């Protein structure tokens, strides 16, 4: 990851972006092009409704990219009540 920002002093527009030299390689050295992305999660049965987080990291060099956007929590995705797993 690398930090990028605008040179406009009124709106710096700071954001993290991939530096292009990680798991998926770089523009000149593409790796894992048959992989659309990687799903990352810390979910387990004990934290599904409290602290579970997830993300999908797209491969910018994928031959067959998938359009996947995870914008809801695991609790919402699996329709779990607040007392899970004790209910």
VMD Tcl script that builds the backbone (N, CA, C; Angstrom):
set m [mol new atoms 261]
animate dup $m
set s [atomselect $m all]
$s set {name element resname resid chain x y z} {
  {N N UNK 1 A 0.838 -1.174 0.000}
  {CA C UNK 1 A 0.000 0.000 0.000}
  {C C UNK 1 A 0.887 1.242 0.000}
  {N N UNK 2 A 0.360 2.284 -0.628}
  {CA C UNK 2 A 1.064 3.560 -0.603}
  {C C UNK 2 A 0.038 4.671 -0.470}
  {N N UNK 3 A 0.469 5.780 0.099}
  {CA C UNK 3 A -0.395 6.925 0.295}
  {C C UNK 3 A -0.256 7.860 -0.894}
  {N N UNK 4 A -1.388 8.309 -1.426}
  {CA C UNK 4 A -1.360 9.295 -2.504}
  {C C UNK 4 A -2.243 10.465 -2.103}
  {N N UNK 5 A -1.955 11.631 -2.658}
  {CA C UNK 5 A -2.747 12.812 -2.365}
  {C C UNK 5 A -2.649 13.805 -3.507}
  {N N UNK 6 A -3.577 14.725 -3.504}
  {CA C UNK 6 A -3.646 15.770 -4.517}
  {C C UNK 6 A -2.706 16.919 -4.135}
  {N N UNK 7 A -2.242 17.642 -5.129}
  {CA C UNK 7 A -1.416 18.823 -4.862}
  {C C UNK 7 A -2.267 20.065 -4.608}
  {N N UNK 8 A -3.580 19.909 -4.706}
  {CA C UNK 8 A -4.502 21.013 -4.431}
  {C C UNK 8 A -4.549 21.230 -2.914}
  {N N UNK 9 A -4.101 22.393 -2.391}
  {CA C UNK 9 A -4.080 22.607 -0.941}
  {C C UNK 9 A -5.470 22.672 -0.305}
  {N N UNK 10 A -6.490 22.941 -1.091}
  {CA C UNK 10 A -7.851 23.019 -0.564}
  {C C UNK 10 A -8.436 21.620 -0.367}
  {N N UNK 11 A -8.131 20.706 -1.266}
  {CA C UNK 11 A -8.650 19.336 -1.195}
  {C C UNK 11 A -7.496 18.362 -1.418}
  {N N UNK 12 A -6.906 17.859 -0.341}
  {CA C UNK 12 A -5.747 16.977 -0.437}
  {C C UNK 12 A -6.120 15.596 -0.980}
  {N N UNK 13 A -7.370 15.145 -0.790}
  {CA C UNK 13 A -7.864 13.865 -1.310}
  {C C UNK 13 A -6.883 12.726 -1.017}
  {N N UNK 14 A -6.507 12.585 0.255}
  {CA C UNK 14 A -5.576 11.530 0.655}
  {C C UNK 14 A -6.261 10.170 0.582}
  {N N UNK 15 A -5.553 9.170 0.059}
  {CA C UNK 15 A -6.106 7.812 -0.009}
  {C C UNK 15 A -4.977 6.798 -0.123}
  {N N UNK 16 A -5.275 5.590 0.321}
  {CA C UNK 16 A -4.343 4.479 0.176}
  {C C UNK 16 A -4.632 3.769 -1.131}
  {N N UNK 17 A -3.599 3.380 -1.830}
  {CA C UNK 17 A -3.788 2.607 -3.053}
  {C C UNK 17 A -2.659 1.589 -3.162}
  {N N UNK 18 A -2.862 0.601 -4.007}
  {CA C UNK 18 A -1.846 -0.431 -4.193}
  {C C UNK 18 A -0.652 0.157 -4.933}
  {N N UNK 19 A 0.538 -0.176 -4.475}
  {CA C UNK 19 A 1.751 0.364 -5.091}
  {C C UNK 19 A 2.131 -0.390 -6.360}
  {N N UNK 20 A 1.548 -1.549 -6.582}
  {CA C UNK 20 A 1.822 -2.292 -7.810}
  {C C UNK 20 A 3.042 -3.179 -7.734}
  {N N UNK 21 A 3.530 -3.457 -6.537}
  {CA C UNK 21 A 4.683 -4.334 -6.426}
  {C C UNK 21 A 4.445 -5.451 -5.408}
  {N N UNK 22 A 3.195 -5.790 -5.200}
  {CA C UNK 22 A 2.855 -6.769 -4.178}
  {C C UNK 22 A 2.506 -8.135 -4.745}
  {N N UNK 23 A 1.544 -8.770 -4.135}
  {CA C UNK 23 A 1.152 -10.140 -4.463}
  {C C UNK 23 A 0.802 -10.307 -5.938}
  {N N UNK 24 A 0.111 -9.353 -6.529}
  {CA C UNK 24 A -0.314 -9.464 -7.920}
  {C C UNK 24 A 0.735 -8.960 -8.909}
  {N N UNK 25 A 1.888 -8.561 -8.420}
  {CA C UNK 25 A 2.965 -8.129 -9.295}
  {C C UNK 25 A 2.859 -6.666 -9.668}
  {N N UNK 26 A 3.373 -6.345 -10.843}
  {CA C UNK 26 A 3.381 -4.969 -11.315}
  {C C UNK 26 A 2.987 -4.946 -12.788}
  {N N UNK 27 A 2.894 -3.776 -13.358}
  {CA C UNK 27 A 2.522 -3.647 -14.764}
  {C C UNK 27 A 3.492 -4.403 -15.659}
  {N N UNK 28 A 4.756 -4.378 -15.315}
  {CA C UNK 28 A 5.769 -5.058 -16.126}
  {C C UNK 28 A 5.937 -6.532 -15.769}
  {N N UNK 29 A 5.479 -6.933 -14.587}
  {CA C UNK 29 A 5.637 -8.310 -14.126}
  {C C UNK 29 A 4.339 -8.787 -13.477}
  {N N UNK 30 A 3.318 -9.038 -14.280}
  {CA C UNK 30 A 2.000 -9.442 -13.793}
  {C C UNK 30 A 2.064 -10.864 -13.237}
  {N N UNK 31 A 1.390 -11.066 -12.084}
  {CA C UNK 31 A 1.364 -12.384 -11.455}
  {C C UNK 31 A -0.078 -12.793 -11.193}
  {N N UNK 32 A -0.319 -14.079 -11.183}
  {CA C UNK 32 A -1.623 -14.650 -10.829}
  {C C UNK 32 A -2.759 -14.028 -11.643}
  {N N UNK 33 A -2.595 -13.901 -12.933}
  {CA C UNK 33 A -3.600 -13.253 -13.780}
  {C C UNK 33 A -4.870 -14.083 -13.916}
  {N N UNK 34 A -4.831 -15.346 -13.511}
  {CA C UNK 34 A -6.042 -16.180 -13.552}
  {C C UNK 34 A -6.831 -16.085 -12.249}
  {N N UNK 35 A -6.364 -15.256 -11.314}
  {CA C UNK 35 A -7.039 -15.020 -10.041}
  {C C UNK 35 A -7.680 -13.636 -10.097}
  {N N UNK 36 A -8.998 -13.568 -9.884}
  {CA C UNK 36 A -9.704 -12.286 -9.952}
  {C C UNK 36 A -9.435 -11.418 -8.733}
  {N N UNK 37 A -9.197 -12.060 -7.592}
  {CA C UNK 37 A -8.941 -11.302 -6.376}
  {C C UNK 37 A -8.816 -12.231 -5.200}
  {N N UNK 38 A -8.660 -11.653 -4.027}
  {CA C UNK 38 A -8.486 -12.420 -2.798}
  {C C UNK 38 A -9.489 -11.915 -1.765}
  {N N UNK 39 A -10.190 -12.849 -1.136}
  {CA C UNK 39 A -11.150 -12.527 -0.078}
  {C C UNK 39 A -10.431 -12.645 1.263}
  {N N UNK 40 A -10.467 -11.581 2.056}
  {CA C UNK 40 A -9.808 -11.547 3.358}
  {C C UNK 40 A -10.858 -11.389 4.445}
  {N N UNK 41 A -10.736 -12.177 5.512}
  {CA C UNK 41 A -11.679 -12.065 6.621}
  {C C UNK 41 A -11.032 -12.521 7.917}
  {N N UNK 42 A -11.542 -12.023 9.016}
  {CA C UNK 42 A -11.132 -12.508 10.326}
  {C C UNK 42 A -12.311 -13.181 11.017}
  {N N UNK 43 A -13.314 -13.579 10.248}
  {CA C UNK 43 A -14.544 -14.141 10.795}
  {C C UNK 43 A -14.325 -15.539 11.364}
  {N N UNK 44 A -14.954 -15.763 12.505}
  {CA C UNK 44 A -15.082 -17.097 13.087}
  {C C UNK 44 A -16.386 -17.121 13.864}
  {N N UNK 45 A -16.788 -18.254 14.387}
  {CA C UNK 45 A -18.103 -18.352 15.027}
  {C C UNK 45 A -18.236 -17.456 16.254}
  {N N UNK 46 A -17.138 -17.076 16.869}
  {CA C UNK 46 A -17.221 -16.254 18.079}
  {C C UNK 46 A -17.387 -14.767 17.788}
  {N N UNK 47 A -16.996 -14.297 16.617}
  {CA C UNK 47 A -17.041 -12.852 16.376}
  {C C UNK 47 A -17.908 -12.434 15.191}
  {N N UNK 48 A -18.768 -13.291 14.692}
  {CA C UNK 48 A -19.555 -12.969 13.500}
  {C C UNK 48 A -20.439 -11.735 13.665}
  {N N UNK 49 A -20.977 -11.515 14.849}
  {CA C UNK 49 A -21.871 -10.366 15.024}
  {C C UNK 49 A -21.208 -9.208 15.742}
  {N N UNK 50 A -19.964 -9.352 16.134}
  {CA C UNK 50 A -19.347 -8.269 16.894}
  {C C UNK 50 A -18.181 -7.605 16.159}
  {N N UNK 51 A -17.135 -8.346 15.851}
  {CA C UNK 51 A -15.927 -7.711 15.318}
  {C C UNK 51 A -15.438 -8.300 14.002}
  {N N UNK 52 A -16.247 -9.095 13.337}
  {CA C UNK 52 A -15.810 -9.700 12.072}
  {C C UNK 52 A -15.785 -8.657 10.959}
  {N N UNK 53 A -14.701 -8.649 10.213}
  {CA C UNK 53 A -14.545 -7.738 9.086}
  {C C UNK 53 A -14.101 -8.537 7.874}
  {N N UNK 54 A -14.393 -8.002 6.700}
  {CA C UNK 54 A -13.964 -8.676 5.489}
  {C C UNK 54 A -13.748 -7.671 4.364}
  {N N UNK 55 A -13.002 -8.114 3.368}
  {CA C UNK 55 A -12.721 -7.256 2.217}
  {C C UNK 55 A -12.347 -8.139 1.039}
  {N N UNK 56 A -12.542 -7.624 -0.149}
  {CA C UNK 56 A -12.125 -8.317 -1.363}
  {C C UNK 56 A -11.117 -7.427 -2.067}
  {N N UNK 57 A -9.916 -7.932 -2.263}
  {CA C UNK 57 A -8.869 -7.187 -2.952}
  {C C UNK 57 A -8.810 -7.652 -4.398}
  {N N UNK 58 A -9.142 -6.760 -5.316}
  {CA C UNK 58 A -9.172 -7.090 -6.732}
  {C C UNK 58 A -7.755 -7.187 -7.302}
  {N N UNK 59 A -7.582 -8.100 -8.233}
  {CA C UNK 59 A -6.328 -8.207 -8.964}
  {C C UNK 59 A -6.414 -7.254 -10.155}
  {N N UNK 60 A -5.605 -6.193 -10.186}
  {CA C UNK 60 A -5.705 -5.235 -11.286}
  {C C UNK 60 A -5.269 -5.811 -12.629}
  {N N UNK 61 A -4.641 -6.992 -12.620}
  {CA C UNK 61 A -4.142 -7.604 -13.851}
  {C C UNK 61 A -4.909 -8.880 -14.219}
  {N N UNK 62 A -6.065 -9.102 -13.626}
  {CA C UNK 62 A -6.828 -10.326 -13.868}
  {C C UNK 62 A -7.296 -10.414 -15.315}
  {N N UNK 63 A -7.140 -11.592 -15.900}
  {CA C UNK 63 A -7.643 -11.819 -17.261}
  {C C UNK 63 A -9.167 -11.845 -17.276}
  {N N UNK 64 A -9.770 -12.352 -16.216}
  {CA C UNK 64 A -11.218 -12.461 -16.100}
  {C C UNK 64 A -11.658 -11.827 -14.779}
  {N N UNK 65 A -11.678 -10.501 -14.695}
  {CA C UNK 65 A -12.009 -9.842 -13.426}
  {C C UNK 65 A -13.466 -10.069 -13.023}
  {N N UNK 66 A -13.692 -10.058 -11.728}
  {CA C UNK 66 A -15.037 -10.203 -11.195}
  {C C UNK 66 A -15.445 -8.858 -10.595}
  {N N UNK 67 A -16.708 -8.513 -10.743}
  {CA C UNK 67 A -17.222 -7.268 -10.189}
  {C C UNK 67 A -17.867 -7.584 -8.846}
  {N N UNK 68 A -17.074 -7.538 -7.783}
  {CA C UNK 68 A -17.553 -7.893 -6.451}
  {C C UNK 68 A -17.306 -6.726 -5.511}
  {N N UNK 69 A -18.360 -6.285 -4.843}
  {CA C UNK 69 A -18.252 -5.211 -3.874}
  {C C UNK 69 A -18.927 -5.656 -2.596}
  {N N UNK 70 A -18.167 -5.792 -1.521}
  {CA C UNK 70 A -18.721 -6.223 -0.245}
  {C C UNK 70 A -19.015 -4.974 0.569}
  {N N UNK 71 A -20.283 -4.654 0.704}
  {CA C UNK 71 A -20.643 -3.416 1.390}
  {C C UNK 71 A -21.547 -3.646 2.596}
  {N N UNK 72 A -21.799 -4.905 2.959}
  {CA C UNK 72 A -22.615 -5.195 4.134}
  {C C UNK 72 A -21.802 -6.042 5.107}
  {N N UNK 73 A -22.220 -6.044 6.356}
  {CA C UNK 73 A -21.503 -6.805 7.377}
  {C C UNK 73 A -21.810 -8.295 7.246}
  {N N UNK 74 A -20.970 -9.104 7.860}
  {CA C UNK 74 A -21.196 -10.551 7.863}
  {C C UNK 74 A -22.513 -10.866 8.554}
  {N N UNK 75 A -22.824 -10.134 9.619}
  {CA C UNK 75 A -24.083 -10.336 10.334}
  {C C UNK 75 A -25.276 -10.140 9.398}
  {N N UNK 76 A -25.242 -9.104 8.577}
  {CA C UNK 76 A -26.329 -8.867 7.627}
  {C C UNK 76 A -26.329 -9.914 6.517}
  {N N UNK 77 A -25.170 -10.283 6.024}
  {CA C UNK 77 A -25.082 -11.243 4.924}
  {C C UNK 77 A -25.674 -12.588 5.302}
  {N N UNK 78 A -25.438 -13.018 6.545}
  {CA C UNK 78 A -25.938 -14.322 6.988}
  {C C UNK 78 A -27.213 -14.225 7.815}
  {N N UNK 79 A -27.763 -13.007 7.952}
  {CA C UNK 79 A -29.012 -12.785 8.685}
  {C C UNK 79 A -28.929 -13.355 10.108}
  {N N UNK 80 A -27.885 -12.980 10.846}
  {CA C UNK 80 A -27.670 -13.466 12.202}
  {C C UNK 80 A -28.239 -12.481 13.206}
  {N N UNK 81 A -28.848 -13.006 14.278}
  {CA C UNK 81 A -29.368 -12.101 15.304}
  {C C UNK 81 A -28.241 -11.682 16.243}
  {N N UNK 82 A -28.514 -10.684 17.083}
  {CA C UNK 82 A -27.485 -10.096 17.948}
  {C C UNK 82 A -26.943 -11.057 18.994}
  {N N UNK 83 A -27.680 -12.103 19.336}
  {CA C UNK 83 A -27.223 -13.033 20.371}
  {C C UNK 83 A -26.522 -14.260 19.786}
  {N N UNK 84 A -26.285 -14.284 18.475}
  {CA C UNK 84 A -25.555 -15.399 17.876}
  {C C UNK 84 A -24.174 -15.507 18.507}
  {N N UNK 85 A -23.661 -16.666 18.816}
  {CA C UNK 85 A -24.109 -18.037 18.546}
  {C C UNK 85 A -24.891 -18.667 19.696}
  {N N UNK 86 A -25.374 -17.843 20.625}
  {CA C UNK 86 A -26.019 -18.393 21.818}
  {C C UNK 86 A -27.539 -18.481 21.713}
  {N N UNK 87 A -28.096 -18.267 20.564}
  {CA C UNK 87 A -29.559 -18.340 20.442}
  {C C UNK 87 A -29.981 -19.579 19.690}
}
mol reanalyze $m
mol bondsrecalc $m
mol representation Tube
mol addrep $m
